[in-house]
Amino acid sequence: MEIFTGIFMVLALMGTVIAKVMTTKMKVRLRNNVVKSEAELRNVRGQLKSLEAENAIIQRKERTLSKQKERLETRIVNHTKEWKKIKK
């Protein structure tokens, strides 16, 4: 009877060790996935920052071009009026 108890104890200890090894492997794999995800997140955040800066530049250029267009349209109207006066 003691032999069966001893064998059972050895098998239980082996099961515990195997479970511990498997759990450790899973933790390492998950930790590696977290590290990869964090690196990817940093890259994506960097891309987002550069795109936001680029977007701000584009918006400033758009406003500048819009103002220039308005000024040119005003000048066209003024020159057209002046041309009509000269033509008469």
PDB file of N, CA, C and O in Angstrom:
ATOM      1  N   MET A   1       0.814  -1.182   0.000  1.00  0.00           N
ATOM      2  CA  MET A   1       0.000   0.000   0.000  1.00  0.00           C
ATOM      3  C   MET A   1       0.868   1.261   0.000  1.00  0.00           C
ATOM      4  O   MET A   1       0.551   2.257  -0.651  1.00  0.00           O
ATOM      5  N   GLU A   2       1.966   1.189   0.744  1.00  0.00           N
ATOM      6  CA  GLU A   2       2.842   2.340   0.790  1.00  0.00           C
ATOM      7  C   GLU A   2       3.496   2.594  -0.557  1.00  0.00           C
ATOM      8  O   GLU A   2       3.825   3.735  -0.884  1.00  0.00           O
ATOM      9  N   ILE A   3       3.683   1.558  -1.326  1.00  0.00           N
ATOM     10  CA  ILE A   3       4.282   1.710  -2.657  1.00  0.00           C
ATOM     11  C   ILE A   3       3.335   2.520  -3.542  1.00  0.00           C
ATOM     12  O   ILE A   3       3.767   3.419  -4.263  1.00  0.00           O
ATOM     13  N   PHE A   4       2.043   2.196  -3.483  1.00  0.00           N
ATOM     14  CA  PHE A   4       1.067   2.936  -4.293  1.00  0.00           C
ATOM     15  C   PHE A   4       0.999   4.403  -3.865  1.00  0.00           C
ATOM     16  O   PHE A   4       0.880   5.308  -4.691  1.00  0.00           O
ATOM     17  N   THR A   5       1.077   4.606  -2.560  1.00  0.00           N
ATOM     18  CA  THR A   5       1.058   5.979  -2.059  1.00  0.00           C
ATOM     19  C   THR A   5       2.302   6.730  -2.534  1.00  0.00           C
ATOM     20  O   THR A   5       2.216   7.893  -2.931  1.00  0.00           O
ATOM     21  N   GLY A   6       3.427   6.084  -2.494  1.00  0.00           N
ATOM     22  CA  GLY A   6       4.686   6.697  -2.963  1.00  0.00           C
ATOM     23  C   GLY A   6       4.625   7.005  -4.445  1.00  0.00           C
ATOM     24  O   GLY A   6       5.007   8.090  -4.883  1.00  0.00           O
ATOM     25  N   ILE A   7       4.136   6.029  -5.225  1.00  0.00           N
ATOM     26  CA  ILE A   7       4.014   6.238  -6.675  1.00  0.00           C
ATOM     27  C   ILE A   7       3.039   7.375  -6.950  1.00  0.00           C
ATOM     28  O   ILE A   7       3.290   8.227  -7.803  1.00  0.00           O
ATOM     29  N   PHE A   8       1.927   7.385  -6.225  1.00  0.00           N
ATOM     30  CA  PHE A   8       0.938   8.455  -6.404  1.00  0.00           C
ATOM     31  C   PHE A   8       1.544   9.812  -6.082  1.00  0.00           C
ATOM     32  O   PHE A   8       1.294  10.787  -6.790  1.00  0.00           O
ATOM     33  N   MET A   9       2.345   9.883  -5.014  1.00  0.00           N
ATOM     34  CA  MET A   9       2.971  11.149  -4.620  1.00  0.00           C
ATOM     35  C   MET A   9       3.964  11.608  -5.693  1.00  0.00           C
ATOM     36  O   MET A   9       4.027  12.793  -6.020  1.00  0.00           O
ATOM     37  N   VAL A  10       4.736  10.667  -6.234  1.00  0.00           N
ATOM     38  CA  VAL A  10       5.703  11.017  -7.286  1.00  0.00           C
ATOM     39  C   VAL A  10       4.959  11.518  -8.516  1.00  0.00           C
ATOM     40  O   VAL A  10       5.352  12.516  -9.120  1.00  0.00           O
ATOM     41  N   LEU A  11       3.876  10.822  -8.891  1.00  0.00           N
ATOM     42  CA  LEU A  11       3.094  11.256 -10.057  1.00  0.00           C
ATOM     43  C   LEU A  11       2.456  12.624  -9.816  1.00  0.00           C
ATOM     44  O   LEU A  11       2.407  13.454 -10.723  1.00  0.00           O
ATOM     45  N   ALA A  12       1.977  12.856  -8.615  1.00  0.00           N
ATOM     46  CA  ALA A  12       1.386  14.152  -8.289  1.00  0.00           C
ATOM     47  C   ALA A  12       2.446  15.253  -8.366  1.00  0.00           C
ATOM     48  O   ALA A  12       2.172  16.339  -8.877  1.00  0.00           O
ATOM     49  N   LEU A  13       3.646  14.981  -7.866  1.00  0.00           N
ATOM     50  CA  LEU A  13       4.730  15.967  -7.935  1.00  0.00           C
ATOM     51  C   LEU A  13       5.119  16.230  -9.386  1.00  0.00           C
ATOM     52  O   LEU A  13       5.369  17.377  -9.758  1.00  0.00           O
ATOM     53  N   MET A  14       5.174  15.189 -10.204  1.00  0.00           N
ATOM     54  CA  MET A  14       5.505  15.352 -11.623  1.00  0.00           C
ATOM     55  C   MET A  14       4.419  16.179 -12.324  1.00  0.00           C
ATOM     56  O   MET A  14       4.723  17.034 -13.156  1.00  0.00           O
ATOM     57  N   GLY A  15       3.174  15.920 -11.988  1.00  0.00           N
ATOM     58  CA  GLY A  15       2.076  16.703 -12.564  1.00  0.00           C
ATOM     59  C   GLY A  15       2.182  18.161 -12.183  1.00  0.00           C
ATOM     60  O   GLY A  15       1.942  19.047 -13.002  1.00  0.00           O
ATOM     61  N   THR A  16       2.545  18.409 -10.929  1.00  0.00           N
ATOM     62  CA  THR A  16       2.711  19.788 -10.465  1.00  0.00           C
ATOM     63  C   THR A  16       3.849  20.481 -11.210  1.00  0.00           C
ATOM     64  O   THR A  16       3.725  21.637 -11.615  1.00  0.00           O
ATOM     65  N   VAL A  17       4.960  19.761 -11.384  1.00  0.00           N
ATOM     66  CA  VAL A  17       6.105  20.338 -12.092  1.00  0.00           C
ATOM     67  C   VAL A  17       5.737  20.611 -13.549  1.00  0.00           C
ATOM     68  O   VAL A  17       6.073  21.665 -14.089  1.00  0.00           O
ATOM     69  N   ILE A  18       5.052  19.670 -14.179  1.00  0.00           N
ATOM     70  CA  ILE A  18       4.638  19.849 -15.580  1.00  0.00           C
ATOM     71  C   ILE A  18       3.689  21.045 -15.699  1.00  0.00           C
ATOM     72  O   ILE A  18       3.825  21.855 -16.616  1.00  0.00           O
ATOM     73  N   ALA A  19       2.746  21.155 -14.793  1.00  0.00           N
ATOM     74  CA  ALA A  19       1.815  22.294 -14.816  1.00  0.00           C
ATOM     75  C   ALA A  19       2.575  23.604 -14.629  1.00  0.00           C
ATOM     76  O   ALA A  19       2.275  24.597 -15.292  1.00  0.00           O
ATOM     77  N   LYS A  20       3.550  23.607 -13.734  1.00  0.00           N
ATOM     78  CA  LYS A  20       4.348  24.815 -13.491  1.00  0.00           C
ATOM     79  C   LYS A  20       5.144  25.195 -14.745  1.00  0.00           C
ATOM     80  O   LYS A  20       5.206  26.371 -15.106  1.00  0.00           O
ATOM     81  N   VAL A  21       5.750  24.207 -15.409  1.00  0.00           N
ATOM     82  CA  VAL A  21       6.521  24.472 -16.628  1.00  0.00           C
ATOM     83  C   VAL A  21       5.605  25.028 -17.719  1.00  0.00           C
ATOM     84  O   VAL A  21       5.952  26.001 -18.388  1.00  0.00           O
ATOM     85  N   MET A  22       4.443  24.411 -17.895  1.00  0.00           N
ATOM     86  CA  MET A  22       3.514  24.870 -18.933  1.00  0.00           C
ATOM     87  C   MET A  22       3.029  26.289 -18.636  1.00  0.00           C
ATOM     88  O   MET A  22       2.920  27.114 -19.543  1.00  0.00           O
ATOM     89  N   THR A  23       2.743  26.565 -17.380  1.00  0.00           N
ATOM     90  CA  THR A  23       2.294  27.900 -16.988  1.00  0.00           C
ATOM     91  C   THR A  23       3.387  28.928 -17.242  1.00  0.00           C
ATOM     92  O   THR A  23       3.110  30.031 -17.713  1.00  0.00           O
ATOM     93  N   THR A  24       4.620  28.571 -16.933  1.00  0.00           N
ATOM     94  CA  THR A  24       5.741  29.486 -17.156  1.00  0.00           C
ATOM     95  C   THR A  24       5.929  29.761 -18.641  1.00  0.00           C
ATOM     96  O   THR A  24       6.149  30.905 -19.037  1.00  0.00           O
ATOM     97  N   LYS A  25       5.844  28.724 -19.464  1.00  0.00           N
ATOM     98  CA  LYS A  25       5.959  28.914 -20.914  1.00  0.00           C
ATOM     99  C   LYS A  25       4.857  29.833 -21.434  1.00  0.00           C
ATOM    100  O   LYS A  25       5.102  30.695 -22.279  1.00  0.00           O
ATOM    101  N   MET A  26       3.653  29.643 -20.926  1.00  0.00           N
ATOM    102  CA  MET A  26       2.536  30.473 -21.363  1.00  0.00           C
ATOM    103  C   MET A  26       2.760  31.927 -20.941  1.00  0.00           C
ATOM    104  O   MET A  26       2.485  32.848 -21.710  1.00  0.00           O
ATOM    105  N   LYS A  27       3.262  32.131 -19.712  1.00  0.00           N
ATOM    106  CA  LYS A  27       3.525  33.485 -19.233  1.00  0.00           C
ATOM    107  C   LYS A  27       4.592  34.159 -20.090  1.00  0.00           C
ATOM    108  O   LYS A  27       4.466  35.338 -20.423  1.00  0.00           O
ATOM    109  N   VAL A  28       5.640  33.421 -20.450  1.00  0.00           N
ATOM    110  CA  VAL A  28       6.708  33.976 -21.286  1.00  0.00           C
ATOM    111  C   VAL A  28       6.159  34.356 -22.655  1.00  0.00           C
ATOM    112  O   VAL A  28       6.467  35.430 -23.171  1.00  0.00           O
ATOM    113  N   ARG A  29       5.352  33.488 -23.243  1.00  0.00           N
ATOM    114  CA  ARG A  29       4.760  33.756 -24.555  1.00  0.00           C
ATOM    115  C   ARG A  29       3.859  34.996 -24.497  1.00  0.00           C
ATOM    116  O   ARG A  29       3.904  35.850 -25.383  1.00  0.00           O
ATOM    117  N   LEU A  30       3.047  35.079 -23.451  1.00  0.00           N
ATOM    118  CA  LEU A  30       2.172  36.240 -23.303  1.00  0.00           C
ATOM    119  C   LEU A  30       2.974  37.523 -23.076  1.00  0.00           C
ATOM    120  O   LEU A  30       2.625  38.578 -23.605  1.00  0.00           O
ATOM    121  N   ARG A  31       4.040  37.431 -22.295  1.00  0.00           N
ATOM    122  CA  ARG A  31       4.884  38.596 -22.038  1.00  0.00           C
ATOM    123  C   ARG A  31       5.522  39.077 -23.344  1.00  0.00           C
ATOM    124  O   ARG A  31       5.606  40.280 -23.591  1.00  0.00           O
ATOM    125  N   ASN A  32       5.974  38.128 -24.185  1.00  0.00           N
ATOM    126  CA  ASN A  32       6.545  38.498 -25.484  1.00  0.00           C
ATOM    127  C   ASN A  32       5.497  39.181 -26.360  1.00  0.00           C
ATOM    128  O   ASN A  32       5.794  40.150 -27.059  1.00  0.00           O
ATOM    129  N   ASN A  33       4.274  38.666 -26.315  1.00  0.00           N
ATOM    130  CA  ASN A  33       3.198  39.297 -27.093  1.00  0.00           C
ATOM    131  C   ASN A  33       2.934  40.719 -26.608  1.00  0.00           C
ATOM    132  O   ASN A  33       2.695  41.620 -27.413  1.00  0.00           O
ATOM    133  N   VAL A  34       2.978  40.916 -25.302  1.00  0.00           N
ATOM    134  CA  VAL A  34       2.761  42.249 -24.736  1.00  0.00           C
ATOM    135  C   VAL A  34       3.878  43.196 -25.184  1.00  0.00           C
ATOM    136  O   VAL A  34       3.615  44.345 -25.539  1.00  0.00           O
ATOM    137  N   VAL A  35       5.119  42.714 -25.166  1.00  0.00           N
ATOM    138  CA  VAL A  35       6.252  43.541 -25.587  1.00  0.00           C
ATOM    139  C   VAL A  35       6.101  43.938 -27.056  1.00  0.00           C
ATOM    140  O   VAL A  35       6.316  45.096 -27.416  1.00  0.00           O
ATOM    141  N   LYS A  36       5.733  42.980 -27.898  1.00  0.00           N
ATOM    142  CA  LYS A  36       5.531  43.276 -29.325  1.00  0.00           C
ATOM    143  C   LYS A  36       4.393  44.274 -29.507  1.00  0.00           C
ATOM    144  O   LYS A  36       4.498  45.201 -30.309  1.00  0.00           O
ATOM    145  N   SER A  37       3.318  44.085 -28.768  1.00  0.00           N
ATOM    146  CA  SER A  37       2.172  44.993 -28.882  1.00  0.00           C
ATOM    147  C   SER A  37       2.540  46.401 -28.425  1.00  0.00           C
ATOM    148  O   SER A  37       2.122  47.382 -29.039  1.00  0.00           O
ATOM    149  N   GLU A  38       3.315  46.504 -27.356  1.00  0.00           N
ATOM    150  CA  GLU A  38       3.736  47.821 -26.879  1.00  0.00           C
ATOM    151  C   GLU A  38       4.627  48.511 -27.905  1.00  0.00           C
ATOM    152  O   GLU A  38       4.506  49.718 -28.120  1.00  0.00           O
ATOM    153  N   ALA A  39       5.519  47.756 -28.537  1.00  0.00           N
ATOM    154  CA  ALA A  39       6.395  48.341 -29.562  1.00  0.00           C
ATOM    155  C   ALA A  39       5.562  48.828 -30.747  1.00  0.00           C
ATOM    156  O   ALA A  39       5.789  49.916 -31.276  1.00  0.00           O
ATOM    157  N   GLU A  40       4.601  48.008 -31.151  1.00  0.00           N
ATOM    158  CA  GLU A  40       3.728  48.403 -32.262  1.00  0.00           C
ATOM    159  C   GLU A  40       2.902  49.639 -31.892  1.00  0.00           C
ATOM    160  O   GLU A  40       2.692  50.525 -32.721  1.00  0.00           O
ATOM    161  N   LEU A  41       2.443  49.689 -30.656  1.00  0.00           N
ATOM    162  CA  LEU A  41       1.674  50.839 -30.185  1.00  0.00           C
ATOM    163  C   LEU A  41       2.526  52.112 -30.228  1.00  0.00           C
ATOM    164  O   LEU A  41       2.044  53.167 -30.639  1.00  0.00           O
ATOM    165  N   ARG A  42       3.787  52.013 -29.805  1.00  0.00           N
ATOM    166  CA  ARG A  42       4.679  53.182 -29.863  1.00  0.00           C
ATOM    167  C   ARG A  42       4.867  53.643 -31.301  1.00  0.00           C
ATOM    168  O   ARG A  42       4.851  54.842 -31.579  1.00  0.00           O
ATOM    169  N   ASN A  43       5.046  52.693 -32.217  1.00  0.00           N
ATOM    170  CA  ASN A  43       5.211  53.047 -33.630  1.00  0.00           C
ATOM    171  C   ASN A  43       3.973  53.734 -34.171  1.00  0.00           C
ATOM    172  O   ASN A  43       4.068  54.747 -34.864  1.00  0.00           O
ATOM    173  N   VAL A  44       2.818  53.186 -33.857  1.00  0.00           N
ATOM    174  CA  VAL A  44       1.564  53.757 -34.353  1.00  0.00           C
ATOM    175  C   VAL A  44       1.342  55.147 -33.761  1.00  0.00           C
ATOM    176  O   VAL A  44       0.880  56.052 -34.457  1.00  0.00           O
ATOM    177  N   ARG A  45       1.668  55.319 -32.488  1.00  0.00           N
ATOM    178  CA  ARG A  45       1.530  56.647 -31.870  1.00  0.00           C
ATOM    179  C   ARG A  45       2.467  57.648 -32.534  1.00  0.00           C
ATOM    180  O   ARG A  45       2.094  58.802 -32.749  1.00  0.00           O
ATOM    181  N   GLY A  46       3.683  57.213 -32.859  1.00  0.00           N
ATOM    182  CA  GLY A  46       4.618  58.086 -33.565  1.00  0.00           C
ATOM    183  C   GLY A  46       4.085  58.483 -34.937  1.00  0.00           C
ATOM    184  O   GLY A  46       4.191  59.641 -35.343  1.00  0.00           O
ATOM    185  N   GLN A  47       3.511  57.516 -35.647  1.00  0.00           N
ATOM    186  CA  GLN A  47       2.922  57.815 -36.951  1.00  0.00           C
ATOM    187  C   GLN A  47       1.760  58.782 -36.798  1.00  0.00           C
ATOM    188  O   GLN A  47       1.602  59.705 -37.598  1.00  0.00           O
ATOM    189  N   LEU A  48       0.950  58.572 -35.775  1.00  0.00           N
ATOM    190  CA  LEU A  48      -0.188  59.460 -35.538  1.00  0.00           C
ATOM    191  C   LEU A  48       0.288  60.882 -35.276  1.00  0.00           C
ATOM    192  O   LEU A  48      -0.277  61.841 -35.802  1.00  0.00           O
ATOM    193  N   LYS A  49       1.332  61.013 -34.458  1.00  0.00           N
ATOM    194  CA  LYS A  49       1.870  62.339 -34.155  1.00  0.00           C
ATOM    195  C   LYS A  49       2.342  63.040 -35.422  1.00  0.00           C
ATOM    196  O   LYS A  49       2.054  64.217 -35.634  1.00  0.00           O
ATOM    197  N   SER A  50       3.072  62.306 -36.265  1.00  0.00           N
ATOM    198  CA  SER A  50       3.574  62.929 -37.492  1.00  0.00           C
ATOM    199  C   SER A  50       2.432  63.273 -38.434  1.00  0.00           C
ATOM    200  O   SER A  50       2.478  64.306 -39.102  1.00  0.00           O
ATOM    201  N   LEU A  51       1.410  62.430 -38.502  1.00  0.00           N
ATOM    202  CA  LEU A  51       0.258  62.727 -39.354  1.00  0.00           C
ATOM    203  C   LEU A  51      -0.523  63.929 -38.835  1.00  0.00           C
ATOM    204  O   LEU A  51      -1.022  64.733 -39.623  1.00  0.00           O
ATOM    205  N   GLU A  52      -0.630  64.057 -37.518  1.00  0.00           N
ATOM    206  CA  GLU A  52      -1.314  65.216 -36.951  1.00  0.00           C
ATOM    207  C   GLU A  52      -0.541  66.497 -37.265  1.00  0.00           C
ATOM    208  O   GLU A  52      -1.139  67.525 -37.581  1.00  0.00           O
ATOM    209  N   ALA A  53       0.785  66.431 -37.177  1.00  0.00           N
ATOM    210  CA  ALA A  53       1.601  67.605 -37.505  1.00  0.00           C
ATOM    211  C   ALA A  53       1.452  67.954 -38.982  1.00  0.00           C
ATOM    212  O   ALA A  53       1.328  69.123 -39.347  1.00  0.00           O
ATOM    213  N   GLU A  54       1.464  66.930 -39.819  1.00  0.00           N
ATOM    214  CA  GLU A  54       1.290  67.142 -41.260  1.00  0.00           C
ATOM    215  C   GLU A  54      -0.087  67.732 -41.554  1.00  0.00           C
ATOM    216  O   GLU A  54      -0.225  68.614 -42.402  1.00  0.00           O
ATOM    217  N   ASN A  55      -1.089  67.244 -40.858  1.00  0.00           N
ATOM    218  CA  ASN A  55      -2.449  67.761 -41.035  1.00  0.00           C
ATOM    219  C   ASN A  55      -2.529  69.233 -40.640  1.00  0.00           C
ATOM    220  O   ASN A  55      -3.188  70.025 -41.314  1.00  0.00           O
ATOM    221  N   ALA A  56      -1.859  69.598 -39.551  1.00  0.00           N
ATOM    222  CA  ALA A  56      -1.859  70.998 -39.113  1.00  0.00           C
ATOM    223  C   ALA A  56      -1.197  71.886 -40.163  1.00  0.00           C
ATOM    224  O   ALA A  56      -1.672  72.989 -40.433  1.00  0.00           O
ATOM    225  N   ILE A  57      -0.114  71.415 -40.750  1.00  0.00           N
ATOM    226  CA  ILE A  57       0.568  72.177 -41.805  1.00  0.00           C
ATOM    227  C   ILE A  57      -0.349  72.348 -43.008  1.00  0.00           C
ATOM    228  O   ILE A  57      -0.441  73.434 -43.580  1.00  0.00           O
ATOM    229  N   ILE A  58      -1.017  71.281 -43.380  1.00  0.00           N
ATOM    230  CA  ILE A  58      -1.933  71.337 -44.526  1.00  0.00           C
ATOM    231  C   ILE A  58      -3.070  72.313 -44.257  1.00  0.00           C
ATOM    232  O   ILE A  58      -3.455  73.073 -45.146  1.00  0.00           O
ATOM    233  N   GLN A  59      -3.605  72.303 -43.058  1.00  0.00           N
ATOM    234  CA  GLN A  59      -4.691  73.224 -42.715  1.00  0.00           C
ATOM    235  C   GLN A  59      -4.221  74.681 -42.773  1.00  0.00           C
ATOM    236  O   GLN A  59      -4.944  75.553 -43.254  1.00  0.00           O
ATOM    237  N   ARG A  60      -2.989  74.939 -42.273  1.00  0.00           N
ATOM    238  CA  ARG A  60      -2.458  76.309 -42.348  1.00  0.00           C
ATOM    239  C   ARG A  60      -2.292  76.742 -43.800  1.00  0.00           C
ATOM    240  O   ARG A  60      -2.631  77.867 -44.165  1.00  0.00           O
ATOM    241  N   LYS A  61      -1.769  75.839 -44.622  1.00  0.00           N
ATOM    242  CA  LYS A  61      -1.592  76.169 -46.043  1.00  0.00           C
ATOM    243  C   LYS A  61      -2.940  76.406 -46.709  1.00  0.00           C
ATOM    244  O   LYS A  61      -3.080  77.298 -47.546  1.00  0.00           O
ATOM    245  N   GLU A  62      -3.920  75.610 -46.337  1.00  0.00           N
ATOM    246  CA  GLU A  62      -5.264  75.771 -46.901  1.00  0.00           C
ATOM    247  C   GLU A  62      -5.840  77.137 -46.530  1.00  0.00           C
ATOM    248  O   GLU A  62      -6.422  77.817 -47.375  1.00  0.00           O
ATOM    249  N   ARG A  63      -5.678  77.535 -45.276  1.00  0.00           N
ATOM    250  CA  ARG A  63      -6.172  78.853 -44.858  1.00  0.00           C
ATOM    251  C   ARG A  63      -5.446  79.965 -45.613  1.00  0.00           C
ATOM    252  O   ARG A  63      -6.063  80.931 -46.062  1.00  0.00           O
ATOM    253  N   THR A  64      -4.131  79.817 -45.746  1.00  0.00           N
ATOM    254  CA  THR A  64      -3.353  80.826 -46.466  1.00  0.00           C
ATOM    255  C   THR A  64      -3.824  80.933 -47.912  1.00  0.00           C
ATOM    256  O   THR A  64      -4.019  82.034 -48.427  1.00  0.00           O
ATOM    257  N   LEU A  65      -4.005  79.794 -48.561  1.00  0.00           N
ATOM    258  CA  LEU A  65      -4.461  79.806 -49.955  1.00  0.00           C
ATOM    259  C   LEU A  65      -5.860  80.388 -50.079  1.00  0.00           C
ATOM    260  O   LEU A  65      -6.164  81.089 -51.044  1.00  0.00           O
ATOM    261  N   SER A  66      -6.702  80.101 -49.111  1.00  0.00           N
ATOM    262  CA  SER A  66      -8.061  80.642 -49.127  1.00  0.00           C
ATOM    263  C   SER A  66      -8.031  82.168 -49.023  1.00  0.00           C
ATOM    264  O   SER A  66      -8.755  82.860 -49.738  1.00  0.00           O
ATOM    265  N   LYS A  67      -7.186  82.687 -48.121  1.00  0.00           N
ATOM    266  CA  LYS A  67      -7.061  84.136 -47.968  1.00  0.00           C
ATOM    267  C   LYS A  67      -6.505  84.762 -49.244  1.00  0.00           C
ATOM    268  O   LYS A  67      -6.963  85.820 -49.677  1.00  0.00           O
ATOM    269  N   GLN A  68      -5.516  84.103 -49.841  1.00  0.00           N
ATOM    270  CA  GLN A  68      -4.950  84.622 -51.090  1.00  0.00           C
ATOM    271  C   GLN A  68      -6.001  84.631 -52.188  1.00  0.00           C
ATOM    272  O   GLN A  68      -6.069  85.570 -52.982  1.00  0.00           O
ATOM    273  N   LYS A  69      -6.812  83.600 -52.234  1.00  0.00           N
ATOM    274  CA  LYS A  69      -7.872  83.528 -53.245  1.00  0.00           C
ATOM    275  C   LYS A  69      -8.861  84.675 -53.059  1.00  0.00           C
ATOM    276  O   LYS A  69      -9.262  85.319 -54.029  1.00  0.00           O
ATOM    277  N   GLU A  70      -9.253  84.928 -51.813  1.00  0.00           N
ATOM    278  CA  GLU A  70     -10.185  86.026 -51.534  1.00  0.00           C
ATOM    279  C   GLU A  70      -9.589  87.366 -51.967  1.00  0.00           C
ATOM    280  O   GLU A  70     -10.272  88.187 -52.579  1.00  0.00           O
ATOM    281  N   ARG A  71      -8.306  87.581 -51.642  1.00  0.00           N
ATOM    282  CA  ARG A  71      -7.657  88.835 -52.029  1.00  0.00           C
ATOM    283  C   ARG A  71      -7.601  88.981 -53.550  1.00  0.00           C
ATOM    284  O   ARG A  71      -7.837  90.062 -54.091  1.00  0.00           O
ATOM    285  N   LEU A  72      -7.286  87.886 -54.226  1.00  0.00           N
ATOM    286  CA  LEU A  72      -7.219  87.948 -55.689  1.00  0.00           C
ATOM    287  C   LEU A  72      -8.592  88.193 -56.298  1.00  0.00           C
ATOM    288  O   LEU A  72      -8.723  88.941 -57.267  1.00  0.00           O
ATOM    289  N   GLU A  73      -9.605  87.569 -55.736  1.00  0.00           N
ATOM    290  CA  GLU A  73     -10.965  87.806 -56.246  1.00  0.00           C
ATOM    291  C   GLU A  73     -11.370  89.265 -56.054  1.00  0.00           C
ATOM    292  O   GLU A  73     -11.996  89.868 -56.926  1.00  0.00           O
ATOM    293  N   THR A  74     -11.003  89.821 -54.900  1.00  0.00           N
ATOM    294  CA  THR A  74     -11.290  91.239 -54.646  1.00  0.00           C
ATOM    295  C   THR A  74     -10.543  92.114 -55.656  1.00  0.00           C
ATOM    296  O   THR A  74     -11.104  93.073 -56.186  1.00  0.00           O
ATOM    297  N   ARG A  75      -9.286  91.784 -55.917  1.00  0.00           N
ATOM    298  CA  ARG A  75      -8.504  92.549 -56.894  1.00  0.00           C
ATOM    299  C   ARG A  75      -9.105  92.437 -58.290  1.00  0.00           C
ATOM    300  O   ARG A  75      -9.118  93.411 -59.043  1.00  0.00           O
ATOM    301  N   ILE A  76      -9.602  91.253 -58.637  1.00  0.00           N
ATOM    302  CA  ILE A  76     -10.232  91.075 -59.953  1.00  0.00           C
ATOM    303  C   ILE A  76     -11.447  91.980 -60.072  1.00  0.00           C
ATOM    304  O   ILE A  76     -11.644  92.641 -61.092  1.00  0.00           O
ATOM    305  N   VAL A  77     -12.260  92.005 -59.023  1.00  0.00           N
ATOM    306  CA  VAL A  77     -13.454  92.854 -59.043  1.00  0.00           C
ATOM    307  C   VAL A  77     -13.039  94.319 -59.181  1.00  0.00           C
ATOM    308  O   VAL A  77     -13.613  95.055 -59.984  1.00  0.00           O
ATOM    309  N   ASN A  78     -12.051  94.736 -58.406  1.00  0.00           N
ATOM    310  CA  ASN A  78     -11.588  96.122 -58.459  1.00  0.00           C
ATOM    311  C   ASN A  78     -11.016  96.465 -59.834  1.00  0.00           C
ATOM    312  O   ASN A  78     -11.302  97.531 -60.378  1.00  0.00           O
ATOM    313  N   HIS A  79     -10.222  95.579 -60.384  1.00  0.00           N
ATOM    314  CA  HIS A  79      -9.635  95.825 -61.700  1.00  0.00           C
ATOM    315  C   HIS A  79     -10.701  95.829 -62.790  1.00  0.00           C
ATOM    316  O   HIS A  79     -10.611  96.586 -63.756  1.00  0.00           O
ATOM    317  N   THR A  80     -11.705  94.980 -62.625  1.00  0.00           N
ATOM    318  CA  THR A  80     -12.798  94.954 -63.600  1.00  0.00           C
ATOM    319  C   THR A  80     -13.546  96.284 -63.569  1.00  0.00           C
ATOM    320  O   THR A  80     -13.877  96.834 -64.620  1.00  0.00           O
ATOM    321  N   LYS A  81     -13.813  96.800 -62.382  1.00  0.00           N
ATOM    322  CA  LYS A  81     -14.490  98.097 -62.246  1.00  0.00           C
ATOM    323  C   LYS A  81     -13.633  99.201 -62.871  1.00  0.00           C
ATOM    324  O   LYS A  81     -14.123 100.053 -63.612  1.00  0.00           O
ATOM    325  N   GLU A  82     -12.330  99.156 -62.544  1.00  0.00           N
ATOM    326  CA  GLU A  82     -11.431 100.159 -63.092  1.00  0.00           C
ATOM    327  C   GLU A  82     -11.362 100.073 -64.610  1.00  0.00           C
ATOM    328  O   GLU A  82     -11.326 101.101 -65.286  1.00  0.00           O
ATOM    329  N   TRP A  83     -11.342  98.886 -65.140  1.00  0.00           N
ATOM    330  CA  TRP A  83     -11.297  98.666 -66.581  1.00  0.00           C
ATOM    331  C   TRP A  83     -12.550  99.249 -67.236  1.00  0.00           C
ATOM    332  O   TRP A  83     -12.469  99.880 -68.290  1.00  0.00           O
ATOM    333  N   LYS A  84     -13.694  99.038 -66.613  1.00  0.00           N
ATOM    334  CA  LYS A  84     -14.950  99.575 -67.158  1.00  0.00           C
ATOM    335  C   LYS A  84     -14.920 101.103 -67.167  1.00  0.00           C
ATOM    336  O   LYS A  84     -15.397 101.725 -68.117  1.00  0.00           O
ATOM    337  N   LYS A  85     -14.357 101.720 -66.105  1.00  0.00           N
ATOM    338  CA  LYS A  85     -14.269 103.173 -66.047  1.00  0.00           C
ATOM    339  C   LYS A  85     -13.344 103.683 -67.152  1.00  0.00           C
ATOM    340  O   LYS A  85     -13.658 104.661 -67.830  1.00  0.00           O
ATOM    341  N   ILE A  86     -12.235 103.035 -67.322  1.00  0.00           N
ATOM    342  CA  ILE A  86     -11.276 103.453 -68.354  1.00  0.00           C
ATOM    343  C   ILE A  86     -11.863 103.259 -69.742  1.00  0.00           C
ATOM    344  O   ILE A  86     -11.641 104.078 -70.633  1.00  0.00           O
ATOM    345  N   LYS A  87     -12.598 102.197 -69.925  1.00  0.00           N
ATOM    346  CA  LYS A  87     -13.184 101.873 -71.219  1.00  0.00           C
ATOM    347  C   LYS A  87     -14.196 102.915 -71.658  1.00  0.00           C
ATOM    348  O   LYS A  87     -14.344 103.164 -72.854  1.00  0.00           O
ATOM    349  N   LYS A  88     -14.891 103.524 -70.721  1.00  0.00           N
ATOM    350  CA  LYS A  88     -15.936 104.516 -71.052  1.00  0.00           C
ATOM    351  C   LYS A  88     -15.299 105.719 -71.568  1.00  0.00           C
ATOM    352  O   LYS A  88     -15.985 106.683 -71.909  1.00  0.00           O
TER     353      LYS A  88
END
